[in-house]
Structures are given as structure tokens and as C-alpha cells.
């Protein structure tokens, strides 16, 4: 087994333990660079880690998985070790164990909750990969270069370990667990502990579902498909069509490339979304409004919050529902989740259907003409680039988004 080239530690508000952890890891892996991805700490974590000899990446607060992904991007090529910031114990045996992904199982556990998150994690790993995990949530891991390539970028938040195990096992790599005498800070059965485990449970469930990589290289849960749970069958059908594109789309982008390629998920959207609009409204103009609105928001969904902001502005004009968009906007802006085609297409359909109810005669065809013009413009030039070059739009677009 090759020695690791780097040790990654995701840390937040760990000034009391990080120096000890870094010093121990440097001793255990003298040939590896220790990289601490500081996930928006409000204390002296970054300074203490740097003083102990680590390379520190100071990041805005995004979540554990996102911090590990950005840390991995900065790490030299080769095998990796992952460690928690408050770890006590020797991880050296992980690197000597052999195999692609070796996970440390704690010999003894103290504290903890009721085991709901751990049980759910085990079940999800078994269902998605058939691997039987003893410690599904352990953050102490050794990855070969092959496992690193297969599992990074990792899933967001506290779901990163679960999805890492699933990806490695599904790829046919060797996955094993090694019992070691380790310890770290345990969360108790108090309000803070249960809140932490609640986030862990939610992140774990989302990590086992559909994911996509955003413009920053972060792998985030796709949540736009939840709009299919609305009572409107047209919106549900269009969200399902968008989800098919999220899951099975190829490299084609733009109508012309999809049409040249033939049977693609893009062609399915091109035909299926206007058809759903036609069945719902019984009007050609309704089919055009639904199809063009869905495509317009899809073209905008290239940066966090952009499509949702456009939707909310349009919703104020045509009276479309806003509750789902308002709920999703802060999570999208903070790069916790992504809409995906399922979400942007469904929101566009909601705008289109509301437009059919609100607009009549000339105003409806003016809206169709404007959307068609934006669609053609988006085929030739990037709408996102145009927004970036327009001062007022650029300010609104960046509002609330992390740097």
C-alpha cells in the first residue's frame, strides 16, 4: 500500500483540539502534507492548525463534505487519509491495511444518541451497494488513488462518508473496516446533540439520492424533484422529465446538439414539456408558455440562486406560488443543494401555467415572443455571461451568494 500523499481534516470551531490532532497526524504520516479545510470557524482553529504545521484553507461555512472536496482539490495526487479534527489515536494501521478504502471502526464508543442516524446509514449503504458497514459514519479513512478518483468530489455535509462507501463499493473497489483504539468528542443526548444527529440523518438520506456537481466542483444533492410532490400533475410530470435529464443526460448542450444526437433526454424535454403544457391548457399558446418558461429557468440555473431569484420575480408578476422557492433559496445560495433540471423545469412550468391564467391576447403572445427571443439568445450566447456584464443584474444575481 502506497503511503498517503496528504491527510485531509475538515474542521469547524476546534481551536481546543486541532493543534494536537495535526501534530499527531504529522508524526503518524511524516511523508504526507496535512491539510486543514477550515469550514467557516468563528474561533482560532485556522491559526492553531497553521501553528501546528498544517496547510490551512480558510473557507466560508458550507459543510463537512464541501470542505473535504475543496481540500482534496488542493492536495497532491496519490492516496489520502481523512481524519476528524478532534481525533485521538493512531491512524497509521489504516494505511498499512491494504485495499482501496479502509474505514476505522472505533473499538469502544462513548456517548452518542439513539442510533437512528447510524442505523439509517447502514441500511442505505446496504441498499445501494450491498456492503455491510459496522461504522457507516466514521470519518477516519484511508483511500487509495483509485478510491480517491472514484469517490471525490464527495457528497455534501455529513453525508460524505456514506456516499463515499457506496461509490467505492459500487465501483468494485475493495472496502474494509479496521477496528482501532480511537476516540473523539462524542455528542451527548442534549438539544445540541440531537440537532447535530438530525442534520446528520438528513444529510445521509440526501447523499444516497441523486447528486450533481456544481460550477465549483462541489457534489450536491439534487432536490428539485421534490416539486413533483405538488398536487399539480402537470408540474409533477415536468419535474419527472427534468429528473430523467439529471440522471441520464449526455454531453449534449443546446437544442441543436440534442436534435443532431437524436434520442437524448434533451429531446425528451423538448417534446415532453410542451406536450404536458398542451394537455394542461388545451392551447398552443399555453404549450409554448410552459415549454419556453421551463427552458428559460433551466438556462439560468448555472449559479446558486440565479434561477430561483428569476422565478420569484416572475412569480410576483403572474401570481405563481412562491412558498417552495422561498424555502429552497437560502439552501441553494449557500451551496447546500441544487435544483437540477427537475427543479428548474418544474418552476418554469409553474410560471408558464400561471401566465396562461393571468395573461390574455396580445400580452400572452408578447410574453411568448420575449421568452422565444431569450431562448434563441441562450442558444448563441451564455445568459449567465450577459448577466455578469450588466451592472444592475450582476448585483442582484450575486446578492446572498458565497464568494
N, C-alpha and C positions, 0 to 999 in steps of 0.2 A: 504494500500500500504506500503510495507516494505521500510524503509529508505535505501538510496543508500550506498553501501559499499565503493564506490570510485567515484571521479569526474575526468574525463579524459579531458585534454586540449592539443590539438596539437598546437604547436607554432613555428613560424619561424620569427626571427628578430622583436621581440615585446618587447624589453627592456623598452620601454616607458610606456607600459600598463600592462605587465604581473603581476607585484607585486600587483597592485590594484585589478586585476581580481582574483588572488589567495587569497588575503585577504578577498574579498567579498564572494568567494565560501566557504572558511573555516568557515565564520560566518553563511552563509546560511545552510550549511550541517556540523555541528560540529562533527558528528559521522563518517564522511567519510574521507578517505585519498584522498588528492588532488595530482594527478599525472600529471606532465607536460612532454609530449613527445616532446622534442626539436628537430625539424626536420632540423638539419644542420644549425642552426643560425650562422650568422657571427658577431653578437654583444653579449651583456651581458645578453641575455634572460635567459640562464640557471642559471647564478649567481643570477639574480634578483628574479627568481622564487624560488630558494632554500632559499634565504634570507627571502622570504615572508612565508616560511613554507611548500612548496611543495616538494614532492619527484620528482626528475628530472631524466629523461632518456635522455642522450645525444646521438643522433642518427646521422648517415650520412643522407644527404638530399635524401629522397625518395619520399615524397609526403604526403598529409594530411591523406589519408586513411591508408597508410602503417604505419604512426606514431601512429594513433589511434589503429591499430591492435597490434603493439608491446607494446603500453601502456596497452591495455586490457590484454595481456598475463602476464603482471607484476602485475595486480590488484587483490585484494582478490575477492573471489566468492561473488555473490549476485547481486543486482540491481546496475545500473550505471547511472550517469549523464554525458552528454557530453556538453562541453561549448567551445566557441571560446575564443581566448586569449585576445581579445580586447573588451570583453562584458561589458556593463554597464546595471545593472538591477538585479532584484531578480528572480532566477530560482526555488525558493522554491515551488511555486504553481505547478510546473511540477510533483514533487514527490508526491504531495497530490491529484493529479487529478484522480488517479486510471487508470486501463488499463495497457496494456503491453508496448506500445510505444506511448509516448506523445511528441509532437513536438511543440516548441514555435513558434507562429506566431507573428511578430512584429506589435504592434498597429499602429505605424507610420513608414514610410520609407522615408529616405532622400538620395539623390544622386542615384547612380546606373546607369545602361546603358539603352538599348533599350528594355530589357525584352526578348531577344531571348533565352538565356540560360534557364531562368525560364519557359518560355512557352514550350520549348522542354522537360524540366524535367517533367512538369505536364503531357504532352502528353505521355511520356514514362511510367510514373507511372500508368497512366490510362490504357494504352495498355497492360502492363504486369501484373497488379494486380486489376484493376477496382477501385482503391482508387482515390478519387478526392482530390488532395492536393492543399491547398492555398499557403503554404510555402514549396515547394519541396526541396529547397536548404538550409533550416535552419539547422545550426549546433548545436542548443540548444535543447537537447533531454533527456528524461528520459526513461530508458529501464528496464523492469522487468528482473528477472533472466531468464525467458523463452525467452524473446525477445533478450536478450544478447546471449543466446545459439544459437538462430536461425539466427542471423544476423552477428555474428563475426566468422571468420575474415571478415572485411568489404571490399568493393571494393576499388580499388586504387584511389589515387589522390582526386580531387574534386567530383568524382562520388560516394563517400562513402555514402552520405545521401540518394541519390536517390535509390541506390540498397538496402540500409537498409530498406527503406519504402516498396519497392517491396517485399523483402524477408519476412518481418513481415506480410504484408497483405496476401501474397500467402500462408503463413503457417496457416492462420486462426486466428492470434492473433488480439487483439483489438488495432486499430491505431486511434489516435485522434490528433487534433491540439487545442492549447490553446492560445488565444490572450493575450499577456503580454506587459507591457510598457518597452520595452527593446530598446537598441541602441548599435551600434558598428560602427567602422570605415567603412565608405562607399567608394567604389571605384568610381571615377568620370568618366566623358566622355573625358578622355585624352588617350594618347597612352598606358600608363601603365594599365589603367582601362580596355581598350578594349582587351589588351593582356591577362589580368587575366581572363576576361569573355570568351575569345576564348579558353583558356585552360580548363576552367570550362565546356564549351559546349562539347568539345572533350571528356573529362573525363566522362561526363554524358552519352554520346552516347555509349562509350565503356563499361561503368558499366552496362548498360541494356542488353548487349550482353553476349556471353559465357565467363565464368571466370573459373579459376583453382587456386589451392593452391600450392605454390612452397615449396621448401625444408625448408624455413624459417618460413612457416606458413602464408605468405602474399598471399592475394587473388588478382590475377592479371588478366587483360584482355587477352584473347587468340586472337592473331592477325594473326596466321599462315594461317588461312583460306583465308586471303586476297590474297594469292598466287594463289588461284583459279581464280582470276580475270585476270590472264595472258592469252594470246591468245592461248597458247598450250592446247588443250583439254585433253591430257593425264595428264599433271600436274594438271589441274583443277579437273579431276576425282579422282586422288590420294589424292589431298587436301580434297575433299569431303569425301572420305573414312576415312581419318585421323580425320576429324571433327566428324564423327559418333562415332569414338572411344573416342574422347574428351568428347562428350556429354553423351554417354550411356555405357561406359566401366564398367566392374565389377571389382572385386578384383584380377582377374587372372593376373599373370605376367609370361612372357616367353611362347615360343611356346608349350611346353609340357603341361602346365596347361590349355592353351586355347584349345588344341586338346582334352584333357580329359573332359573339360567342355562342349564341343560340339558347340552349336550355340552362339558364342560370337562375339563382334566387333573385337577381335583379330583374329579370324578365318576369318572374312570378309577381314581384311587386308592381312592375309597370302595368301588368294586366289585371292583377287581383285587386289592388286597392281601388282604382276607378270603378271596377265592376261591383265591389262592395258598396261604393258610394251610389252607383246607379240603382242597385237593388233597394237601398235605403231611401232614396229620394224620388225614384222614378223619373228623374230628369237628367238630360245630358249635362246641363249646367251644374247640377249637383255632383255628378260624377267627376266633372272637371275640377270643381272647387275642392272636393275631398282629395282627389289624386294630387293636384298641384300643391295644396297646403301641406300634405304629408311629405311630399318631396322637398318642399322648401325648408321645413324644420329639420329634415334629415340632412340637408346640405349644410345647415348651420351647426349641427351637433359635432363640431370638431374641437371645441374647447369647453372646459367646465362652465356650466351655467348659461351658455350662449343660447341654446335652443329654448330653454325654459324661460329665459327673460323675454325672448321674442314671442313665445306663446302667451305669456302673461299680458304683454302689451296688446297683442291681437285679441285676447280674451276680453279685455276691457272694452274693445270696440264692438265686438259681435256678441257679447254676452255668453261666452263659453264658460264652463265650470273651471274654477281656479284652485280648489282645495288640494288636489293631488300635486299640482305643480308647485304650490307654495310649500307643501310639506317636503318635496324632493329637492327644491332649490338649494338649501344650505348644505345638504349632503353632497350634491353634485359639485357645488362650488369648492368645497373642501376636499374634493377628490377622494371621497369615501365610496362612491358608487358611480355608475354610468347609466345613462338612459338606454344606449344602444338603439338599433333600428326599430326594435319593438316599441320603445318609448317614444322616440321622435315621430315615428309614423302614426302611432296612436294619438298623440297630442295634435298632430297636424290634422288628422281625421276629425277630432273633436272641434277644431277651429272651422274646418270645412263644413261640417254638419250644422254648426251654429250659424255660419254665414248664410247657408241656404234658408234658414228660418228668419234671419234678420234682413238680408239684402234681397231686393227685388229689381226686376227690369234692368235698367241701364247700370245701376250701381253694382249689380251682381256681375255683369259682363266686364265692367271696368276692373273689378277685383280679379276676375279670371285672366284678363289681359296683363295686369300687373304681375300676377304670380307666374304666368307663362313667360313674361319677359325676364323675371328673376331666374327662372329655371334655365332658360337659354343662356343667360349671362353666367350662371353657375357651371354650365357645360364648357364654357370657353375660358372662364377665369375663376379664381377662388373667391367666393363671397367672404370668407374669413380674411383674406388679404385686403379686400376692399374695406372691410370694417376697420382693420388695423390702420389703414391710411386716412380714415375720416375722423377728425379730432373728436367731435361730439359722440359719435358711435363708439369710438375706441374707449373713451372714458366710461360710458355706460357698460360696455362689454367687459371691461376689467374690474368693475365695481364688485367687491366681495371675493374676488378670486385670489388665491395664494400665488405669490411670485414663484 
